[in-house]
């Protein structure tokens, strides 16, 4: 990668139309932000809509003891996160490297923001690595590495996370439409977008 803004996609993910332009505009308008998280849509193996997720900037202890509430397919960051801070992924971790990386970003107070737009699509196939035994083991090890007090207060931390989402309007969503690449049209978006009544 040679650009000033970095991201990556796994094989079961794709960007929505206008995503990269929106990310570039966000970073240009927010020069103080080094990492931005977008909203995302989850589809099944036939690319049918399952659900969507609107995000907030993650909190350190919630990410550490519970889960990373953002998805990597909707995570974008400046090259300086790596070149100036040396914050690389831990190559020993195959499944929770993203969560462990975000915990380190939060520890170092890397400035983060949210692009309130659906940027990406994640495919839930039933065979995703996050459901495999190694992912479960790595997740337990990451949680075990959290401070004792954070682990002891996990129920309160999770409750705070949900109340924060409620207060931020994250659980509401107006109807929206989107277009994605499908197996039937791998080279182009379908001419008619998919319309959703999302609540």
C-alpha positions, 0 to 999 in steps of 0.5 A: 500500500502506498497511500496515506489512508489504509484499510483492508478487506477479507474475502467475504467483504466488499465496499458499498458505492461511494465508500472510499470517497466518503472516507477520503472526505471525512479524513480531509475534513477531520485532520485531527482524526487518525482512525475512522469507523463506518457503519456496515451491513451483514448479508448471508451466503446468498447475499440476502440482508440479515442485519446492519450495525451502526457504530460508535468509537469503541471503548477500551475496557469493553473491547478488551473484556467483551467484543470489538463492536466495529468491523474491520471491513469498515475500519480506515486509518492513516498511514501515520498510525503505523509509521509514527506510532508503530501500531502493527497487527500482532501477526501471532493472532489469526482471529482477534488481531483486530480487537487486540490492535484497537485496544492498543490504539485506545491505550495510546489515545489514537484519535478516532471518529465515526463516519455515519454512513453504511460503508461496507458489507460483511458476508456471514456464511456460517463458516467464518473464522470468528466462529471457529475454535481458534477464535474462541480460544484467542478471544478468551486469552484476550479477555483474560489479559484485561485488568482484573477490575475490568473483568470483574465489572464486565456486566456493568461495562456491557450494560454501559455499552448498551446504554451508550448505544441507546443514548446515541440513537444507534438502535434506530435507522430510517429506511435505506437502500444499497447496491452490492456485487452478487454472484450473478453480477460479479463484475457490476452492481445491479441496476436496481438497489435493494430497498430495506425498511430497517428498524 
